[in-house]
Amino acid sequence: MSTLLVIGASGLLGQHIAERGKQRFERVIGTYHANPFQIQGAGVQGLDIRSAKTVSELLEREEPDSVILCSALTGVDYCEEHPEEAVALNEKGPLNVAKACNAQGTKLLHISTDYVFDGKRGDYKETDEPNPINIYGKTKLGGEKKVLESTPNSIIARICVVYGWNRNTPKKNFVTWVLENLEGGEPVELFDDQIVTPTYADEVADILLRLVQKDVSGVFHASGSQKVSRYEFGKHIAEAFSINLEKLAPVSMQEVGLPAKRPKDSSLIVRKTEEELNIKMRPLPLSLKHMRENR
């Protein structure tokens, strides 16, 4: 019986992977750390990836064919202010998972981020040298290195600004936060000087499942293919959901003064993934249209 283990399945991306995984695997198991949840037709277990013993016992007991590791500490400013916690969850945790997968001969796909780059030029390919400028990016890059060193046949999948409907928790993502404020008549200020390639959770979940089932390894960029500023992204959201644009306003990162530095252009090139899977990523407006239709 083919088994998929999704570590961090209570999060936005993890829940979409677990749901879609039921179409590709005979058995799906999802784990959570702090937010218990349910997925119909899937097993659910608590797991703290900081415990090597607990991770190892889980893999020995369930014997998954594939593991997709979504669990991470993703709050950029929180990581900046709590570096030890960021190291524990973004570096040591993935190392524990990688070692357990290696011991069991299990294929591992580890989710990483565009923030491993400094953002000085954008349009980053998998072969470009990472140079993170904040604690979040540094610890995620550390996790990448530990995974690849421990399990050479593993996959690192970098994504950027994940959005979609969160069915399990009330936690907001960029799109749902913008929607909530605009539909409530609240003003929304968005960076016009930060360029990203937004990633639709529903679409990328299927891409990641296809990658983990192929005989491939190494780094793949799996974000959306369309680069936009955060402000332009907001305008696309308003247009897709037929909301007036008058409450949207551009603002610079310098004006806001955040605790952690952000890369100005961390856009990812996804050609390698598209060629490997013989696909084309959806344009941003089509993904937002799909999201609206599945509200």
One Martini backbone bead per residue (centre of mass of N, CA, C, O) as a GRO file, in nm:
protein
  295
    1MET     BB    1   0.091   0.039   0.027
    2SER     BB    2   0.073   0.358  -0.051
    3THR     BB    3   0.253   0.627   0.130
    4LEU     BB    4   0.177   0.952   0.265
    5LEU     BB    5   0.371   1.209   0.429
    6VAL     BB    6   0.252   1.510   0.591
    7ILE     BB    7   0.444   1.763   0.720
    8GLY     BB    8   0.226   2.007   0.795
    9ALA     BB    9  -0.107   1.972   0.728
   10SER     BB   10  -0.236   2.235   0.872
   11GLY     BB   11  -0.145   2.400   0.659
   12LEU     BB   12  -0.202   2.532   0.362
   13LEU     BB   13  -0.026   2.341   0.186
   14GLY     BB   14  -0.061   2.068   0.336
   15GLN     BB   15  -0.371   2.035   0.292
   16HIS     BB   16  -0.356   2.022  -0.021
   17ILE     BB   17  -0.170   1.778  -0.039
   18ALA     BB   18  -0.345   1.577   0.117
   19GLU     BB   19  -0.594   1.591  -0.064
   20ARG     BB   20  -0.442   1.516  -0.335
   21GLY     BB   21  -0.297   1.253  -0.234
   22LYS     BB   22  -0.553   1.061  -0.251
   23GLN     BB   23  -0.511   1.027  -0.576
   24ARG     BB   24  -0.194   0.889  -0.548
   25PHE     BB   25  -0.257   0.748  -0.270
   26GLU     BB   26  -0.374   0.504  -0.051
   27ARG     BB   27  -0.220   0.668   0.184
   28VAL     BB   28  -0.276   0.936   0.429
   29ILE     BB   29  -0.058   1.141   0.636
   30GLY     BB   30  -0.099   1.387   0.888
   31THR     BB   31   0.063   1.660   1.049
   32TYR     BB   32   0.098   1.826   1.371
   33HIS     BB   33   0.163   2.059   1.632
   34ALA     BB   34  -0.071   2.303   1.728
   35ASN     BB   35  -0.306   2.217   1.497
   36PRO     BB   36  -0.564   2.051   1.501
   37PHE     BB   37  -0.710   1.819   1.255
   38GLN     BB   38  -0.910   1.735   0.955
   39ILE     BB   39  -0.910   1.466   0.702
   40GLN     BB   40  -1.077   1.314   0.482
   41GLY     BB   41  -0.919   1.001   0.447
   42ALA     BB   42  -0.708   1.079   0.680
   43GLY     BB   43  -0.446   1.072   0.879
   44VAL     BB   44  -0.376   1.198   1.222
   45GLN     BB   45  -0.082   1.358   1.373
   46GLY     BB   46   0.139   1.432   1.609
   47LEU     BB   47   0.438   1.659   1.567
   48ASP     BB   48   0.791   1.706   1.654
   49ILE     BB   49   1.074   1.779   1.465
   50ARG     BB   50   1.278   1.826   1.714
   51SER     BB   51   1.234   1.511   1.749
   52ALA     BB   52   1.412   1.249   1.646
   53LYS     BB   53   1.266   1.011   1.781
   54THR     BB   54   0.975   1.073   1.685
   55VAL     BB   55   1.031   1.070   1.384
   56SER     BB   56   1.151   0.784   1.364
   57GLU     BB   57   0.902   0.632   1.479
   58LEU     BB   58   0.701   0.716   1.262
   59LEU     BB   59   0.848   0.590   1.015
   60GLU     BB   60   0.863   0.301   1.125
   61ARG     BB   61   0.551   0.263   1.158
   62GLU     BB   62   0.439   0.376   0.860
   63GLU     BB   63   0.611   0.346   0.601
   64PRO     BB   64   0.671   0.560   0.388
   65ASP     BB   65   0.735   0.648   0.055
   66SER     BB   66   0.656   0.957   0.118
   67VAL     BB   67   0.782   1.292   0.198
   68ILE     BB   68   0.633   1.607   0.298
   69LEU     BB   69   0.791   1.912   0.406
   70CYS     BB   70   0.616   2.197   0.556
   71SER     BB   71   0.736   2.251   0.813
   72ALA     BB   72   0.761   2.585   0.971
   73LEU     BB   73   0.912   2.899   1.036
   74THR     BB   74   0.759   3.192   0.867
   75GLY     BB   75   0.799   3.435   1.041
   76VAL     BB   76   1.008   3.681   0.967
   77ASP     BB   77   1.008   3.860   1.226
   78TYR     BB   78   1.010   3.633   1.434
   79CYS     BB   79   1.281   3.511   1.352
   80GLU     BB   80   1.452   3.765   1.410
   81GLU     BB   81   1.361   3.751   1.733
   82HIS     BB   82   1.391   3.400   1.711
   83PRO     BB   83   1.658   3.230   1.618
   84GLU     BB   84   1.652   2.958   1.776
   85GLU     BB   85   1.375   2.865   1.676
   86ALA     BB   86   1.444   2.875   1.376
   87VAL     BB   87   1.666   2.661   1.384
   88ALA     BB   88   1.499   2.427   1.503
   89LEU     BB   89   1.271   2.428   1.262
   90ASN     BB   90   1.458   2.491   0.985
   91GLU     BB   91   1.707   2.281   1.053
   92LYS     BB   92   1.681   2.048   1.265
   93GLY     BB   93   1.416   1.926   1.173
   94PRO     BB   94   1.494   1.846   0.878
   95LEU     BB   95   1.727   1.665   0.969
   96ASN     BB   96   1.554   1.455   1.116
   97VAL     BB   97   1.389   1.376   0.867
   98ALA     BB   98   1.621   1.297   0.677
   99LYS     BB   99   1.742   1.070   0.849
  100ALA     BB  100   1.483   0.896   0.859
  101CYS     BB  101   1.456   0.861   0.552
  102ASN     BB  102   1.731   0.730   0.504
  103ALA     BB  103   1.684   0.481   0.690
  104GLN     BB  104   1.405   0.399   0.512
  105GLY     BB  105   1.408   0.484   0.204
  106THR     BB  106   1.275   0.774   0.177
  107LYS     BB  107   1.114   1.009   0.005
  108LEU     BB  108   1.210   1.364  -0.006
  109LEU     BB  109   1.021   1.673   0.031
  110HIS     BB  110   1.134   2.011   0.064
  111ILE     BB  111   1.028   2.316   0.177
  112SER     BB  112   1.101   2.632   0.045
  113THR     BB  113   1.249   2.961  -0.045
  114ASP     BB  114   1.305   3.280  -0.185
  115TYR     BB  115   1.471   3.388   0.083
  116VAL     BB  116   1.761   3.277  -0.013
  117PHE     BB  117   1.759   3.551  -0.147
  118ASP     BB  118   1.849   3.900  -0.185
  119GLY     BB  119   1.697   4.066  -0.435
  120LYS     BB  120   1.884   4.230  -0.653
  121ARG     BB  121   1.745   4.083  -0.944
  122GLY     BB  122   1.608   3.827  -0.991
  123ASP     BB  123   1.530   3.557  -1.167
  124TYR     BB  124   1.572   3.278  -1.024
  125LYS     BB  125   1.766   3.000  -1.031
  126GLU     BB  126   1.880   2.697  -0.915
  127THR     BB  127   2.195   2.788  -0.981
  128ASP     BB  128   2.185   3.009  -0.793
  129GLU     BB  129   2.323   3.192  -0.542
  130PRO     BB  130   2.268   3.212  -0.228
  131ASN     BB  131   2.168   3.524  -0.012
  132PRO     BB  132   2.062   3.583   0.271
  133ILE     BB  133   1.904   3.870   0.483
  134ASN     BB  134   1.771   3.669   0.695
  135ILE     BB  135   1.683   3.440   0.924
  136TYR     BB  136   1.485   3.282   0.762
  137GLY     BB  137   1.665   3.236   0.510
  138LYS     BB  138   1.908   3.109   0.661
  139THR     BB  139   1.751   2.864   0.785
  140LYS     BB  140   1.641   2.749   0.518
  141LEU     BB  141   1.918   2.701   0.394
  142GLY     BB  142   2.015   2.514   0.615
  143GLY     BB  143   1.798   2.299   0.559
  144GLU     BB  144   1.874   2.231   0.273
  145LYS     BB  145   2.165   2.132   0.329
  146LYS     BB  146   2.092   1.906   0.531
  147VAL     BB  147   1.915   1.741   0.341
  148LEU     BB  148   2.121   1.694   0.104
  149GLU     BB  149   2.341   1.560   0.286
  150SER     BB  150   2.150   1.322   0.404
  151THR     BB  151   1.964   1.320   0.114
  152PRO     BB  152   2.056   1.304  -0.211
  153ASN     BB  153   1.746   1.215  -0.324
  154SER     BB  154   1.626   1.474  -0.270
  155ILE     BB  155   1.388   1.753  -0.249
  156ILE     BB  156   1.384   2.099  -0.340
  157ALA     BB  157   1.109   2.335  -0.289
  158ARG     BB  158   1.057   2.650  -0.414
  159ILE     BB  159   0.864   2.916  -0.282
  160CYS     BB  160   0.602   3.194  -0.311
  161VAL     BB  161   0.354   3.323  -0.175
  162VAL     BB  162   0.116   3.161  -0.040
  163TYR     BB  163  -0.217   3.079  -0.166
  164GLY     BB  164  -0.555   3.034  -0.031
  165TRP     BB  165  -0.766   2.814   0.107
  166ASN     BB  166  -0.835   2.779   0.458
  167ARG     BB  167  -0.988   2.497   0.619
  168ASN     BB  168  -0.844   2.459   0.922
  169THR     BB  169  -0.768   2.766   0.970
  170PRO     BB  170  -0.768   3.126   1.043
  171LYS     BB  171  -0.526   3.172   0.886
  172LYS     BB  172  -0.369   3.403   0.698
  173ASN     BB  173  -0.317   3.521   0.376
  174PHE     BB  174  -0.266   3.744   0.145
  175VAL     BB  175  -0.544   3.716   0.005
  176THR     BB  176  -0.736   3.692   0.255
  177TRP     BB  177  -0.646   3.960   0.379
  178VAL     BB  178  -0.724   4.147   0.150
  179LEU     BB  179  -1.021   4.063   0.130
  180GLU     BB  180  -1.116   4.129   0.416
  181ASN     BB  181  -1.052   4.435   0.395
  182LEU     BB  182  -1.196   4.518   0.132
  183GLU     BB  183  -1.481   4.399   0.208
  184GLY     BB  184  -1.470   4.592   0.481
  185GLY     BB  185  -1.347   4.884   0.387
  186GLU     BB  186  -1.042   4.868   0.414
  187PRO     BB  187  -0.738   4.975   0.407
  188VAL     BB  188  -0.457   4.892   0.170
  189GLU     BB  189  -0.112   4.841   0.213
  190LEU     BB  190   0.135   4.796  -0.051
  191PHE     BB  191   0.409   4.688  -0.194
  192ASP     BB  192   0.595   4.843  -0.477
  193ASP     BB  193   0.913   4.714  -0.395
  194GLN     BB  194   0.807   4.404  -0.412
  195ILE     BB  195   0.904   4.108  -0.579
  196VAL     BB  196   0.696   3.831  -0.695
  197THR     BB  197   0.590   3.465  -0.713
  198PRO     BB  198   0.302   3.351  -0.679
  199THR     BB  199   0.144   3.070  -0.491
  200TYR     BB  200  -0.084   2.820  -0.561
  201ALA     BB  201  -0.179   2.571  -0.364
  202ASP     BB  202  -0.353   2.392  -0.554
  203GLU     BB  203  -0.136   2.370  -0.781
  204VAL     BB  204   0.134   2.292  -0.625
  205ALA     BB  205   0.047   2.028  -0.500
  206ASP     BB  206   0.055   1.861  -0.764
  207ILE     BB  207   0.349   1.917  -0.837
  208LEU     BB  208   0.479   1.790  -0.581
  209LEU     BB  209   0.362   1.505  -0.621
  210ARG     BB  210   0.499   1.454  -0.893
  211LEU     BB  211   0.791   1.487  -0.800
  212VAL     BB  212   0.799   1.265  -0.566
  213GLN     BB  213   0.729   1.031  -0.798
  214LYS     BB  214   0.996   1.092  -0.920
  215ASP     BB  215   1.329   1.046  -1.060
  216VAL     BB  216   1.429   1.296  -0.859
  217SER     BB  217   1.663   1.568  -0.773
  218GLY     BB  218   1.695   1.850  -0.591
  219VAL     BB  219   1.635   2.166  -0.724
  220PHE     BB  220   1.309   2.338  -0.725
  221HIS     BB  221   1.094   2.560  -0.883
  222ALA     BB  222   0.730   2.616  -0.757
  223SER     BB  223   0.609   2.863  -0.846
  224GLY     BB  224   0.497   3.096  -0.995
  225SER     BB  225   0.547   3.281  -1.314
  226GLN     BB  226   0.441   3.560  -1.207
  227LYS     BB  227   0.558   3.886  -1.178
  228VAL     BB  228   0.502   4.096  -0.884
  229SER     BB  229   0.390   4.319  -0.694
  230ARG     BB  230   0.210   4.353  -0.417
  231TYR     BB  231   0.027   4.569  -0.542
  232GLU     BB  232  -0.042   4.418  -0.803
  233PHE     BB  233  -0.162   4.178  -0.661
  234GLY     BB  234  -0.396   4.335  -0.532
  235LYS     BB  235  -0.529   4.415  -0.802
  236HIS     BB  236  -0.585   4.126  -0.896
  237ILE     BB  237  -0.773   4.055  -0.664
  238ALA     BB  238  -0.988   4.273  -0.703
  239GLU     BB  239  -1.062   4.191  -0.994
  240ALA     BB  240  -1.137   3.888  -0.944
  241PHE     BB  241  -1.355   3.994  -0.699
  242SER     BB  242  -1.498   4.262  -0.765
  243ILE     BB  243  -1.324   4.511  -0.640
  244ASN     BB  244  -1.256   4.804  -0.537
  245LEU     BB  245  -0.946   4.999  -0.564
  246GLU     BB  246  -0.953   5.255  -0.363
  247LYS     BB  247  -0.817   5.103  -0.095
  248LEU     BB  248  -0.560   5.093  -0.251
  249ALA     BB  249  -0.202   5.126  -0.155
  250PRO     BB  250   0.107   5.238  -0.196
  251VAL     BB  251   0.422   5.114  -0.048
  252SER     BB  252   0.718   5.117   0.117
  253MET     BB  253   0.940   4.942   0.306
  254GLN     BB  254   1.075   5.190   0.440
  255GLU     BB  255   0.818   5.321   0.559
  256VAL     BB  256   0.750   5.079   0.757
  257GLY     BB  257   0.976   4.928   0.916
  258LEU     BB  258   1.092   4.636   0.948
  259PRO     BB  259   1.273   4.411   1.129
  260ALA     BB  260   1.308   4.264   0.855
  261LYS     BB  261   1.454   4.201   0.579
  262ARG     BB  262   1.375   4.232   0.229
  263PRO     BB  263   1.354   4.127  -0.073
  264LYS     BB  264   1.292   4.301  -0.367
  265ASP     BB  265   1.369   4.043  -0.578
  266SER     BB  266   1.243   3.692  -0.559
  267SER     BB  267   1.205   3.582  -0.825
  268LEU     BB  268   1.112   3.283  -1.003
  269ILE     BB  269   1.229   3.027  -1.206
  270VAL     BB  270   1.023   2.743  -1.361
  271ARG     BB  271   1.133   2.579  -1.610
  272LYS     BB  272   1.238   2.311  -1.494
  273THR     BB  273   0.961   2.211  -1.392
  274GLU     BB  274   0.802   2.231  -1.654
  275GLU     BB  275   0.985   2.031  -1.814
  276GLU     BB  276   0.969   1.784  -1.626
  277LEU     BB  277   0.625   1.792  -1.638
  278ASN     BB  278   0.493   1.918  -1.886
  279ILE     BB  279   0.423   2.232  -1.815
  280LYS     BB  280   0.213   2.523  -1.726
  281MET     BB  281   0.180   2.783  -1.552
  282ARG     BB  282  -0.042   2.974  -1.424
  283PRO     BB  283  -0.175   3.255  -1.439
  284LEU     BB  284  -0.275   3.462  -1.198
  285PRO     BB  285  -0.573   3.521  -1.288
  286LEU     BB  286  -0.653   3.216  -1.308
  287SER     BB  287  -0.605   3.142  -1.013
  288LEU     BB  288  -0.803   3.351  -0.892
  289LYS     BB  289  -1.049   3.245  -1.041
  290HIS     BB  290  -1.043   2.963  -0.914
  291MET     BB  291  -1.071   3.062  -0.624
  292ARG     BB  292  -1.345   3.197  -0.657
  293GLU     BB  293  -1.500   2.937  -0.761
  294ASN     BB  294  -1.392   2.792  -0.464
  295ARG     BB  295  -1.528   2.947  -0.209
   0.00000   0.00000   0.00000
